[in-house]
């Protein structure tokens, strides 16, 4: 894919999480954390993913090593932007799964009835299609508050097993189509390598990025989104379809190399043009 943002310095950089900042459901490696800290020093950053906030904490926050100043420029959007957290030392919510210093800005939660119906429909459809696996690593169905997630091999499946389960995406696509037909009032889409996500209608990564633009005052065309699934069938594609400049990566190593260069480029632009990040 052509990188449409290399000619300018973005005012905010947003990332997918799994297979972009870290291997799927795995810890963010130190070289990626180092590159991300360098980026946070010069521009606001957002992480938006289908994972829940605990995944953000365990995969990213626990290994980022960022200062309070850097964290104030970090925006977290779990469950495809159906929840939004910002860092506000001393002002966060006690008992928050993100930590006491992270403030929940909004949450678009499903009702208990929607969750129950979603669980039933997804399991019935998966069994009918022969996609309900008996050997799994953790639960197949998860209530993430604002999102239901089906993970074919369980939440803690090893990376190699996940890659081998549906390399073409046909299984996920068949399940998504079957469930979407039975839950017309909800949004059903392919998620990670083995997952299907369900949220309120019209809520996906594009929704989250639009809300982020409203909150920060940063135009979509002044942002840059980095992800590994920007193809039309990928869960990052809705952001591209918005007209946000995008850069496709293959894995976290690719991301780390690109971000290291990007951070240096933005720092150079700031030094030469007195440009500063907009919070």
Secondary structure, DSSP 8 states (H G I E B T S, - for coil): ---TTTTS--SEEEE--BTTTBSTTS---HHHHHHHHHHHTTSEEEEE-SS-HHHHIIIIIHHH---HHHHTTEEEE-GGGTEEEEE-TTTS-TT-TT-TTEEEEEE----HHHHHHHHHHHHHHHHHTT---SS-SS-SEEE-SS-EEEETT-TT--HHHHHHH-TTSHHHHHHHHHHHHH-TTEEEEE-STTEEEEEETT-SHHHHHHHHHHHH---GGGEEEEES--STTSTTHHHHHTT-EEEE-SSHHHHHHHHHHHHHHHHHHHHHH------
